Amino acid sequence: MKTRQVGLYVIPLLISVGTSALASSQVTDLPPTLSLAAALELAGRQNPGLQADATLQDAARGDAITAGLLPNPVSLVRSEGYSGGSFLDRQELFIEVSQEIQTAGKRSRRTAVADANVRAIGADVENASRLLRFAVKQAYYQVVLAKAEVEVARDLLANFDRIISLNEERFRVGEISGGDLRRVQVERFRVFDEVVGTELNLKQAKISLLGLFGIADSTVEFDVTEALVKREPIGVLPSLRVEAMQTRPDLKAQRHRITRAREQIEFEQALRFPNVSPFVGYKRDFGENRVLFGLEVPLPLFNRNQGGIVRATAEAERESFQRQRAESQALLEVDQAFNRFEAERRRLEALESDYLPKARESREIAETAYQLGAIDLNAFLDAQRSFREIRRLHNRSLYELTIAAFQVEAAVGR
């Protein structure tokens, strides 16, 4: 489960599921400053896709209630031979009541199937919540990254404005040519264009986050409180793999499906035995009163639910294979997430220990040298561009490390 793949599929899916409900959604409890914890709580409470999944669990509970109910008794009133006259004495009048009795423990086995289905769907809802949490974390830190990039671009723009003011003064006293002044002014426009672009990215990132909250109003203003920081080590791979096998809700759901399939086999086997329907009644036979009783039993000569047993057995085998595939996929996701985190951590350490300090020092030296006339404009602009790219790369590396940590958390089921 790579970060870009999750961002490509999970976030649009969760947003699109709630699109139909966005028009009727209302902005509720959205503070002006939003922490990550508050964002997760808000999405868990208001995301339309997660709410839709929760209704499936309610429907499954309804099926479980139905599975445990006894069949209703059947009443029968029948008249034969009436030819007029006294209604009670000139005909055969039958009044019967029958009750179907389910044999071979059919009701308890059907209830067991329904209960296992409730647990499986409940675990599916937990898994949807797991994916939503990762999507919210990623969308939240996309806002954090966009905000950091806006700050970098604005700082660089302010620095260029200061340099331009200095060069305008140097141009007036004849220290630099008009061409050099124009080149610095043109370079400022490039930085200004970056400011506009980063501000647009910030707005778009906030809209994506609002979509996960089920909020359709893109004009809602809010700010995020978290910052891009270096993440601590996340543990060792063997323990993470064990945790994933124990806690991932999608694996729990698959285990419940296997239980449901096994219960379904027992239920289908119980259907081989017919239900019986004892009945008791009253007969008025041309003025004489009589009591009726009996037992209705279907004869399982041809249909002994052979097809249902074969189908249930095949479904159980299929669910077992699905479990093997799900566990293999889960371990693969843990390995990939762990390796990505370690790679991002190494990249960030190299940036912070070597390249970022050198780029900052190079820019400061170039700026001082340019003001003293020791280097030309080209060297000065190259140093500015290099520092700008390194700062952006540093922010991006912090973001990628954070998302990699969240990816590990999602992979192990947190």
Beta strands, then each sheet from edge to edge (+ up, - down):
strand 1: 33-34
strand 2: 74-80
strand 3: 92-98
strand 4: 223-224
strand 5: 277-285
strand 6: 288-296
sheet 1: 1+ 4+
sheet 2: 2+ 3- 5+ 6-
end
